[in-house]
Amino acid sequence: LSENILRIGLGIFIGSWIARYLGPEQFGLLSFAVAFATLFSAFGTLGLDPIIVRNITANPLDKNKILGTSFLLKLCGGLFTLCLTVIFISWFKPNDQLSRWLVGITAAAMVFQAFDVISLYFQAQIQSKYSVWARGFALIAVSFVRIFLILRHAPLITFAWASLIEIVIGSIVICVMYQWQRLSLKLWLFRTAILENLIKDGWPLFFVTIFTLILTRIDQIMIGQMLGNTAVGIYAATVRVSEMFYLFPLAIKSSIFPYIIKSKQMDGESYLRKMQKYYDRVVLSGVGIIIFNTILAKAIINFLYGQQYLEASTILSIHIWCALFVCLGSASDIWLMAENLQKYILYRVIFAGISNILLNLALIPL
């Protein structure tokens, strides 16, 4: 939660400053590149994160085998993501060199995110503070870099490089934190049996991740193609505000998951009580987020982005209503994963992703 407060605070200050500096058109181009690269990021994460946390929590003695196998799988996935993204953007925008560079730099971050398996280990041990320190240090350091870039009137592409540098620094620091806990990367092992189990349990979540990314990112890509970069910039400003508020309930999700798994193993009644508490809290969070943003949408957008983005306030007052359903979805995801029923998450998100594309095709031209 503290990390997300820091991220939101810097996001409000630095992110809105970057948006004002770049203007809606260039900010839209940067947002398009991030959305395009993110659309393929499922091949880097492979939907394995909750499965890795669950397996380490349930089998702590096998942690080196789980971490080693997961790391190699994610590293290969990250390299595949980078290649796939570059191929598709070259086909999608053959005459736009700047877009290809922006997407390629953004996609390169997926290679370094293989080290996120260390964060998953700390999450399983309910020691997320070490991951927070690593990511927080990287965030603060690169925030100063971003301020320097704005003051020096740096070109658009340098902000993409700054995002990549943030991931690289975070990966280095999280490795140092792992070694600091008297743990060693050299002890990680690859095991085919664990690979098979990860793929067997994780494939539904892999497709869940793909369709979730379609659900959350395809809007910006389709708007960019149908309405242009300025429209993407206006819409992306809205999405950034909405997603900043989503971080609160989702932060609770990552911390509560290991508790839910342990309580399920020990006591069925305690498990159900904890699930009920979690549902109550995230729904209250969602309702609070909606009320706050619906009433103050215009003031929020004007304060953060200025008059040139004022059109985003109308979008925000509608878009923020997603918060309640994001909160409900995060709660049900935990129960379904604890019960090893990931396929139902897949069915839900496939329906949502396809519906989103069809609705975009019908409504964006209007």
C-alpha positions, 0 to 999 in steps of 0.5 A, a space after each residue: 500500500 505504501 508503495 502504491 501511495 508513493 507511485 500515485 504521488 509521483 504519478 500525479 506530480 511527474 506523470 501529469 508534468 510529462 503530459 503537460 510538457 508533451 501535449 495531447 498529441 505526443 503524450 498520445 503517441 507515447 501512450 499508444 506505444 506503451 499500450 501496444 507493447 503491453 498488449 504482448 506482455 502476456 508472453 513475458 509474464 505467462 500468467 504465472 505470478 499467482 501460481 508461483 506465489 501459491 506453489 512457494 507458499 505451499 512448498 517452501 522447501 522447493 523454492 529454489 527449483 520453483 524460482 529457477 524454473 520460473 525465471 528461465 521460463 519468464 526470461 525466454 518469454 520476455 525475449 519472445 515478447 520483444 521479438 514479437 512486438 517489434 515484428 508486429 509494430 514494423 508491420 503495423 506502422 511500417 513508415 513510422 520509425 519513431 513509433 517503432 522505436 518507442 514500442 521496441 524500447 518499451 517491450 525490452 523491459 519484459 526481458 528484465 522483468 524475469 527478475 520479478 520472480 524474486 518479488 514473488 518469493 518475498 510476496 509468498 513469505 509476506 515480506 513485500 517490503 523488500 520488493 517495495 524498497 527495490 521498486 521504490 528506489 528505482 521509481 524515485 531515482 528515475 523520477 529525478 531523471 524524468 524531471 531533468 528531461 523535462 527541464 532540458 526539453 528532451 525529445 519524446 523518445 528519452 521518456 521511453 528510455 527512462 521507463 526501461 532504465 527504471 525496470 533495469 534498476 529495480 531488477 538490479 536492486 531486487 537481486 541485491 535484496 535477495 542476496 542480502 537475505 542470505 539467499 543465493 541466485 546460484 542455488 536456483 535449479 531448473 526442473 522439467 517436472 516443475 515446468 510441466 506443473 507450471 504450464 499445466 496450472 498456469 495456461 488458463 491464467 496465460 490466456 486470462 492475461 492476454 484477454 485482460 490486456 486486450 480489455 485494458 489496452 486495446 481501447 488506446 490502440 483502436 482509438 489511435 488508429 481510428 481517431 489519431 494520437 491526440 484522442 489517445 492522449 485525452 483518453 490515456 490521461 483518463 485511464 492513468 487517473 482511473 488506474 492510479 486509484 485501482 492500485 489501492 484494492 489491487 495492493 491489498 490483493 497481492 498481500 492477502 493472497 498468501 494468507 488466504 492460501 494458508 488459511 485454506 490449508 489450516 481451517 475452512 471456516 477461517 478461510 471463508 471469513 477472510 474471503 468475506 472480509 476481503 470482499 467487503 473491503 474491496 467493494 467499499 474501496 471501489 464505491 469510495 473511488 467512484 464517488 470521489 472521482 464522479 463528483 470531482 472529475 473536472 477539478 481533478 483533470 484540470 488540476 493534473 493536466 490543465 485546460 488542454 486535457 479538459 475533455 478527459 473529465 467527462 470520460 473520467 466520470 464514466 470510466 471510473 465506474 469500472 473501479 467497482 467491477 475491477 475490485 469485485 473481479 480481483 476478489 473473485 480471482 483470489 477465491 478461484 485461484 485458491 480453489 484451482 478453478 482458473 478456467 472460470 477466470 478465463 471464461 469471464 475475461 474472454 467474454 469481456 475482451 471480445 465484447 470490448 473489441 466489438 463495442 469499440 468497433 461500434 462506438 468509437 466511430 460514433 
